């Protein structure tokens, strides 16, 4: 028998400003640092993030064409930067460690 750690309070939100990317004709996509750009983990050794996803503001999975999140660690955000007219998306970023789900709601990326 083993005792497992209670990870229900390990995650917390960071203060995150909207992400704004400049037009770049030479590159099509840029990425960020993944979940650590949005959330803190007080015990990343025992309470590691197990998944992250993007949600639309209605709570359904986000399926926009200009922003996506990787399906594996560290769940980097990929953003299109080669669109001359620009674009703007408001999303929710959600991650979980299995015991606790945390969300950054109404996050603006442009």
C-alpha positions as CSV (number, residue, x, y, z in Angstrom):
1,X,0.0,0.0,0.0
2,X,1.3,3.5,-0.8
3,X,0.0,6.9,0.0
4,X,-0.4,9.4,-2.8
5,X,0.1,13.1,-2.5
6,X,-2.9,15.4,-2.5
7,X,-2.4,17.6,-5.5
8,X,-5.8,19.4,-5.3
9,X,-4.2,22.8,-4.4
10,X,-0.8,22.6,-6.2
11,X,-1.7,24.8,-9.2
12,X,-2.3,28.5,-9.3
13,X,-2.7,31.2,-12.0
14,X,0.1,33.6,-12.9
15,X,-0.7,37.2,-13.7
16,X,-0.7,36.9,-17.5
17,X,-1.0,39.8,-19.9
18,X,-2.5,39.4,-23.4
19,X,0.0,37.9,-25.9
20,X,0.6,40.1,-28.9
21,X,2.8,38.9,-31.7
22,X,4.1,41.1,-34.5
23,X,3.7,40.2,-38.2
24,X,6.6,38.1,-39.4
25,X,6.7,37.3,-43.2
26,X,9.8,35.1,-42.7
27,X,8.2,32.8,-40.1
28,X,4.7,31.2,-40.1
29,X,4.5,30.1,-36.4
30,X,6.0,31.0,-33.1
31,X,5.6,29.1,-29.8
32,X,5.7,30.0,-26.1
33,X,7.1,28.1,-23.1
34,X,4.0,26.0,-22.6
35,X,2.0,25.7,-19.4
36,X,4.6,27.5,-17.3
37,X,3.6,30.7,-19.2
38,X,0.2,30.6,-17.5
39,X,0.3,28.6,-14.3
40,X,2.4,28.0,-11.2
41,X,2.9,24.5,-9.7
42,X,3.9,24.4,-6.1
43,X,4.9,20.7,-6.4
44,X,5.8,19.9,-10.0
45,X,7.7,16.8,-8.9
46,X,4.7,15.0,-7.2
47,X,1.8,16.9,-8.9
48,X,3.0,17.2,-12.5
49,X,0.7,18.6,-15.2
50,X,-0.8,15.7,-17.1
51,X,-2.7,17.6,-19.8
52,X,-3.6,21.0,-21.2
53,X,-6.1,22.2,-23.7
54,X,-7.6,25.3,-25.3
55,X,-11.3,26.0,-24.8
56,X,-13.6,28.3,-26.6
57,X,-15.5,30.8,-24.4
58,X,-18.5,28.5,-24.5
59,X,-16.5,25.8,-22.8
60,X,-16.1,23.6,-25.8
61,X,-12.7,22.6,-27.3
62,X,-11.2,25.5,-29.2
63,X,-10.7,24.9,-32.9
64,X,-9.4,28.2,-34.3
65,X,-7.1,28.3,-37.3
66,X,-4.5,30.7,-35.9
67,X,-3.6,29.2,-32.5
68,X,-3.2,25.7,-31.2
69,X,-1.7,23.9,-28.2
70,X,0.6,20.9,-28.4
71,X,-0.8,17.5,-27.3
72,X,2.2,16.7,-25.1
73,X,4.5,18.2,-22.4
74,X,5.2,21.1,-22.1
75,X,2.0,22.0,-24.1
76,X,3.5,24.8,-26.1
77,X,1.1,27.4,-27.6
78,X,1.7,27.8,-31.4
79,X,0.6,31.0,-32.9
80,X,0.4,32.0,-36.6
81,X,2.4,35.2,-37.2
82,X,2.4,35.5,-41.0
83,X,-1.0,37.0,-41.5
84,X,-0.6,40.6,-42.7
85,X,-4.1,41.7,-41.7
86,X,-3.5,40.3,-38.2
87,X,-6.1,38.5,-36.1
88,X,-7.4,38.3,-32.5
89,X,-8.7,35.3,-30.5
90,X,-10.1,35.1,-27.0
91,X,-9.6,31.6,-25.5
92,X,-9.5,29.7,-22.2
93,X,-6.3,27.8,-21.4
94,X,-7.0,24.8,-19.1
95,X,-4.5,22.4,-17.5
96,X,-4.8,19.6,-15.0
97,X,-2.5,17.5,-12.7
98,X,-5.2,14.8,-12.3
99,X,-6.4,16.1,-9.0
100,X,-6.9,19.8,-9.9
101,X,-8.0,21.5,-13.1
102,X,-7.1,25.2,-13.5
103,X,-8.1,27.6,-16.2
104,X,-7.0,31.0,-17.5
105,X,-10.2,32.4,-18.9
106,X,-10.7,35.1,-21.5
107,X,-7.1,35.1,-22.5
108,X,-6.5,37.3,-25.5
109,X,-4.0,36.4,-28.2
110,X,-3.4,38.6,-31.3
